[in-house]
Amino acid sequence: MDPNPPEMAEPANLRFLRVLVTVLTATMIGGVLLIVGLMVMRLNQPAMILPETLRLPGGVQATAFTQTADHWLIVTQNGEILVYDRATSALTQSIPLE
């Protein structure tokens, strides 16, 4: 009896399946590394600078806040947008929503 049996040729579809699994594994590893890299870059960005205080007109409640390079904008429950100057924190404009 021969201790080393002769090698059988690998079927073509089994070889294709092995290559496919290897490529998919590499793709998944690359995707996970990309997502982790994007999260690290996003979390290392400086925090959003918020005003310490903004004086709203009497009886007005804010429902949303956003900012641009020069302004802070607050949407109120009364249906208007209040625009504040970022440098002075002063109310510069009130825009009614229709």
Backbone as JSON, one array per atom type, in Angstrom:
{
  "sequence": "MDPNPPEMAEPANLRFLRVLVTVLTATMIGGVLLIVGLMVMRLNQPAMILPETLRLPGGVQATAFTQTADHWLIVTQNGEILVYDRATSALTQSIPLE",
  "N": [[0.81, -1.17, 0.0], [0.52, 2.17, -0.86], [1.74, 4.9, 0.94], [1.37, 7.56, 0.27], [-1.21, 8.67, -1.41], [-2.1, 9.2, -4.88], [-2.4, 12.56, -6.1], [-5.52, 14.09, -6.6], [-7.03, 15.79, -9.27], [-8.19, 19.12, -8.9], [-11.58, 20.04, -9.14], [-12.95, 22.33, -11.56], [-15.07, 24.06, -10.83], [-14.86, 24.03, -8.04], [-12.39, 25.25, -7.64], [-13.04, 27.8, -8.65], [-14.95, 28.53, -6.73], [-13.34, 28.66, -4.45], [-11.63, 30.82, -5.11], [-13.56, 32.83, -5.33], [-14.57, 32.98, -2.66], [-12.24, 33.85, -1.38], [-11.83, 36.37, -2.6], [-14.22, 37.68, -1.81], [-13.86, 37.67, 0.97], [-11.6, 39.3, 1.24], [-12.71, 41.66, 0.23], [-14.67, 42.21, 2.19], [-13.04, 42.59, 4.46], [-11.61, 44.84, 3.62], [-13.78, 46.66, 3.38], [-14.66, 46.87, 6.08], [-12.36, 47.98, 7.23], [-12.33, 50.43, 5.85], [-14.74, 51.62, 6.78], [-14.17, 51.84, 9.54], [-11.98, 53.58, 9.38], [-13.22, 55.88, 8.26], [-14.99, 56.5, 10.35], [-13.18, 57.1, 12.42], [-11.92, 59.36, 11.34], [-14.14, 61.09, 11.19], [-14.91, 61.32, 13.88], [-12.74, 62.61, 14.95], [-12.95, 65.22, 14.19], [-13.24, 68.73, 14.94], [-15.38, 69.82, 17.61], [-18.75, 71.05, 17.27], [-19.24, 74.5, 17.42], [-21.09, 76.12, 19.74], [-23.32, 78.76, 20.69], [-22.99, 80.44, 23.86], [-25.15, 81.75, 25.1], [-28.25, 82.77, 23.76], [-30.53, 85.27, 23.28], [-33.89, 84.91, 23.11], [-36.85, 86.33, 21.66], [-39.58, 87.41, 23.79], [-41.61, 84.82, 25.13], [-41.17, 82.99, 23.09], [-40.41, 79.81, 21.78], [-37.79, 77.66, 20.92], [-37.54, 75.36, 18.22], [-35.81, 74.24, 16.42], [-32.33, 74.32, 15.51], [-29.63, 75.65, 13.69], [-26.48, 76.27, 12.03], [-24.38, 78.54, 10.21], [-21.42, 79.72, 8.52], [-21.38, 82.39, 9.24], [-23.7, 82.91, 10.68], [-26.23, 82.07, 13.17], [-29.14, 80.14, 13.15], [-32.48, 79.94, 14.2], [-35.37, 78.09, 14.4], [-38.64, 78.75, 15.28], [-41.51, 77.91, 17.41], [-43.56, 79.53, 16.7], [-43.49, 79.75, 13.99], [-41.42, 81.11, 12.6], [-38.18, 82.14, 11.43], [-35.34, 82.91, 13.19], [-32.56, 84.89, 12.8], [-29.31, 85.09, 13.86], [-26.37, 87.03, 14.36], [-23.16, 85.7, 14.23], [-20.82, 86.81, 15.27], [-21.58, 88.86, 17.03], [-23.73, 87.87, 18.43], [-26.22, 88.99, 18.15], [-29.66, 89.5, 17.31], [-30.44, 89.61, 13.99], [-32.26, 89.32, 11.94], [-35.65, 88.44, 11.24], [-37.54, 85.96, 9.89], [-40.6, 85.22, 8.59], [-42.33, 82.1, 8.33], [-44.21, 80.56, 5.8]],
  "CA": [[0.0, 0.0, 0.0], [1.28, 3.41, -1.01], [1.33, 5.83, 2.0], [1.01, 8.83, -0.35], [-2.07, 8.42, -2.57], [-1.9, 10.19, -5.95], [-3.2, 13.78, -5.99], [-6.62, 14.19, -7.54], [-7.15, 17.13, -9.84], [-9.27, 19.9, -8.29], [-12.59, 20.41, -10.13], [-12.91, 23.75, -11.93], [-16.02, 24.84, -10.04], [-14.33, 24.14, -6.68], [-11.35, 26.27, -7.72], [-13.76, 29.07, -8.79], [-15.56, 28.82, -5.44], [-12.26, 29.05, -3.54], [-11.22, 32.18, -5.49], [-14.67, 33.71, -4.99], [-14.57, 33.17, -1.21], [-11.07, 34.66, -1.04], [-12.09, 37.74, -3.03], [-15.25, 38.24, -0.94], [-13.26, 37.9, 2.29], [-10.75, 40.49, 1.12], [-13.61, 42.81, 0.08], [-15.27, 42.48, 3.49], [-12.01, 43.16, 5.34], [-11.39, 46.21, 3.13], [-14.93, 47.47, 3.74], [-14.62, 47.13, 7.52], [-11.27, 48.94, 7.47], [-12.77, 51.72, 5.33], [-15.73, 52.17, 7.69], [-13.48, 52.24, 10.76], [-11.2, 54.77, 9.05], [-14.14, 57.01, 8.13], [-15.48, 56.84, 11.69], [-12.09, 57.75, 13.15], [-11.76, 60.72, 10.79], [-15.32, 61.88, 11.55], [-14.92, 61.57, 15.32], [-11.62, 63.48, 15.29], [-13.22, 66.59, 13.78], [-13.54, 69.59, 16.09], [-16.79, 69.87, 18.0], [-19.52, 72.18, 16.78], [-19.19, 75.62, 18.35], [-22.43, 76.6, 20.04], [-23.32, 79.99, 21.48], [-23.27, 80.22, 25.27], [-26.53, 82.16, 25.3], [-28.92, 83.58, 22.74], [-31.79, 85.79, 23.84], [-35.05, 84.79, 22.23], [-37.93, 87.26, 22.0], [-40.44, 86.92, 24.85], [-42.61, 83.81, 24.87], [-40.83, 82.18, 21.91], [-39.69, 78.57, 22.06], [-37.04, 77.16, 19.76], [-37.79, 73.97, 17.84], [-34.67, 73.74, 15.65], [-31.16, 75.18, 15.51], [-28.58, 75.31, 12.74], [-25.49, 77.34, 11.94], [-23.57, 78.72, 9.01], [-20.14, 80.32, 8.89], [-21.57, 83.74, 9.78], [-24.97, 83.09, 11.38], [-26.98, 81.02, 13.83], [-30.54, 80.23, 12.78], [-33.36, 79.22, 15.1], [-36.76, 77.99, 13.96], [-39.47, 78.84, 16.48], [-42.83, 77.3, 17.34], [-44.46, 80.51, 16.1], [-43.38, 79.69, 12.54], [-40.49, 82.08, 12.02], [-36.75, 81.84, 11.54], [-34.59, 84.01, 13.79], [-31.18, 84.86, 12.33], [-28.42, 85.79, 14.77], [-25.0, 87.22, 13.9], [-22.25, 84.87, 15.02], [-19.78, 87.62, 15.93], [-22.13, 89.69, 18.11], [-24.87, 87.17, 19.02], [-27.38, 89.86, 18.08], [-30.7, 89.14, 16.37], [-30.3, 90.49, 12.83], [-33.37, 89.21, 11.01], [-36.72, 87.5, 11.57], [-38.16, 85.58, 8.62], [-41.8, 84.41, 8.84], [-42.55, 80.94, 7.46], [-45.59, 80.51, 5.28]],
  "C": [[0.86, 1.24, 0.0], [0.82, 4.41, 0.06], [0.91, 7.2, 1.45], [0.13, 8.56, -1.57], [-1.86, 9.49, -3.62], [-2.88, 11.36, -5.77], [-4.3, 13.76, -7.04], [-6.69, 15.63, -8.02], [-8.37, 17.83, -9.22], [-10.29, 20.27, -9.37], [-12.59, 21.93, -10.35], [-13.88, 24.58, -11.09], [-15.59, 24.98, -8.58], [-13.22, 25.2, -6.63], [-11.99, 27.67, -7.82], [-14.36, 29.48, -7.44], [-14.5, 29.28, -4.44], [-11.78, 30.47, -3.83], [-12.31, 33.18, -5.1], [-14.72, 33.99, -3.49], [-13.39, 34.04, -0.79], [-11.3, 36.12, -1.41], [-13.14, 38.4, -2.14], [-14.72, 38.52, 0.46], [-12.39, 39.15, 2.27], [-11.61, 41.75, 0.98], [-14.24, 43.19, 1.42], [-14.25, 43.11, 4.46], [-11.72, 44.59, 4.92], [-12.54, 47.13, 3.5], [-14.96, 47.83, 5.21], [-13.52, 48.14, 7.84], [-11.65, 50.33, 6.99], [-13.77, 52.38, 6.28], [-15.08, 52.62, 8.99], [-12.66, 53.5, 10.51], [-12.07, 56.01, 8.92], [-14.68, 57.44, 9.49], [-14.41, 57.57, 12.5], [-11.9, 59.18, 12.64], [-12.92, 61.61, 11.21], [-15.3, 62.25, 13.03], [-13.77, 62.47, 15.76], [-11.82, 64.92, 14.85], [-13.54, 67.44, 15.01], [-15.04, 69.64, 16.35], [-17.45, 71.12, 17.45], [-19.5, 73.27, 17.85], [-20.59, 76.17, 18.52], [-22.34, 77.9, 20.84], [-23.59, 79.66, 22.95], [-24.7, 80.59, 25.59], [-27.0, 82.94, 24.08], [-30.26, 84.01, 23.35], [-32.88, 85.69, 22.78], [-36.08, 85.83, 22.62], [-38.89, 86.61, 23.0], [-41.48, 85.91, 24.39], [-42.33, 82.9, 23.69], [-40.06, 80.95, 22.36], [-39.03, 78.08, 20.78], [-37.4, 75.71, 19.49], [-36.64, 73.38, 17.04], [-33.56, 74.79, 15.66], [-30.22, 74.7, 14.43], [-27.61, 76.48, 12.66], [-24.81, 77.35, 10.6], [-22.26, 79.33, 9.46], [-20.31, 81.66, 9.58], [-22.8, 83.9, 10.67], [-25.39, 81.85, 12.15], [-28.43, 81.22, 13.45], [-31.37, 79.36, 13.71], [-34.76, 79.26, 14.5], [-37.61, 77.92, 15.23], [-40.8, 78.13, 16.29], [-43.84, 78.24, 16.69], [-44.37, 80.53, 14.59], [-42.52, 80.8, 11.96], [-39.06, 81.62, 12.26], [-36.07, 83.08, 12.09], [-33.13, 83.84, 13.38], [-30.34, 85.72, 13.26], [-27.03, 85.9, 14.16], [-24.08, 86.43, 14.8], [-21.25, 85.7, 15.82], [-20.34, 88.35, 17.14], [-23.23, 89.0, 18.89], [-26.13, 88.01, 19.04], [-28.36, 89.35, 17.03], [-30.65, 90.11, 15.2], [-31.51, 90.44, 11.91], [-34.38, 88.19, 11.55], [-37.49, 87.23, 10.28], [-39.4, 84.74, 8.93], [-41.9, 83.25, 7.83], [-43.99, 80.92, 7.01], [-46.12, 79.1, 5.31]]
}
